[in-house]
Amino acid sequence: MAFAGITGIGACLPEKILTNFDLEKMVETSDEWIRTRTGIKERRIADENTAASDLATEAAKRALEDAGLKPEDIDMIIVATVTADMPFPATACIVQKNIKAVNAAAFDLEAGCTGFIYSLSIATQFIENGTYKNILVIASDTLTKITDFKDRNTCILFGDGAGAIVVSRVEEKGILSNFLKSNGNGGDLLYIPAGGSRKPTTIETVRKKQHYIQMNGSEVFKFAVKVMGEAAESALKMANVSLEDVKMLIPHQANQRIIDAAARRLNISRDKVYINLDKYGNMSSATVPIALEEAVKMGKIKKGDIIVLVAFGAGLTWGANVIKWIK
Ligand code: UT7
């Protein structure tokens, strides 16, 4: 059996920063409320000319360079996103065109904020069963494009960004386990009512703002706290790794209080939990690879370290990967 491991990583964040103080001028809120309720201080915003594929393309190029591979070495491109450039073609196909990955199969994966965890799991299967050698897994989201900046319940939370990894056939097992789960019964806790086949876009749906994110924040909060710990524990069990052997937990960056509660439930010390949501907010599927890239770049993750990635999101979906850093 072939082994899968991460051989390259890259990220891309838009330059424009929106601070809590900027938001104070847009809705009835305060820097203090946002910081104490969420932990977020600022977030990045993609400008009107920047789509998910643009951030994904840049992140992908950086991951390829880091892996020392050429675009034509890539066999498959998976883009996890809830903010595709358009309903079709897939954002992954647009990235393929941009980077000239002429030998790749490309498709998008939609699993809400858990999209990166799901995509990494799929890449692992294609590597381990011997079908492919190099797969680009990209998570790119521009949530601010589907956010109502008059709704203070949601607009303070979200930001834009992309992270990418190359998953390759390697000598040493780098992806130790993947745990995925979903519960469609909770779909209406976090969704966009219109713009799909259920309710195609009309002047009326736009007037009712049904093309924007609708969220039951407190219910998502409770769900998140419960499943983050469960997912991490299940993935660790599958990998036969104990929590003491974990160098770092990289959780989906949605809310500081969710992360703190999940860490308490897991009984993992805070210094082992990587947090950067103060700078970027919730970037959906992109939060985990961007945090991973940052931790690696800062030297907090070294060869041989065991890391747990864990996320939850719309669907509802949740999941975790246990990885060994092999670079
Ligand atoms: O990737 C998954 C995406 N979603 C999430 O992860 C969201 C998870 N949920 C959360 O992070 C939290 O539920 C929120 C941050 C969204 C809200 O925090 P909360 O502690 O659950 O507050 P709440 O919704 O219970 O609201 C408390 C109060 C309300 O006022 P009343 O009804 O008690 O008078 C809200 O109207 O805070 C009010 N409020 C605000 N006040 C100032 C809500 N948003 C704001 C705001 N500024 N931006």
Boltz pocket constraint, residues with backbone or C-beta under 6 A from the ligand:
constraints:
  - pocket:
      binder: B
      contacts: [[A, 28], [A, 29], [A, 30], [A, 33], [A, 34], [A, 37], [A, 38], [A, 113], [A, 152], [A, 153], [A, 156], [A, 190], [A, 215], [A, 216], [A, 217], [A, 218], [A, 219], [A, 220], [A, 221], [A, 224], [A, 254], [A, 255], [A, 282], [A, 284], [A, 312], [A, 313], [A, 314]]
      max_distance: 6.0
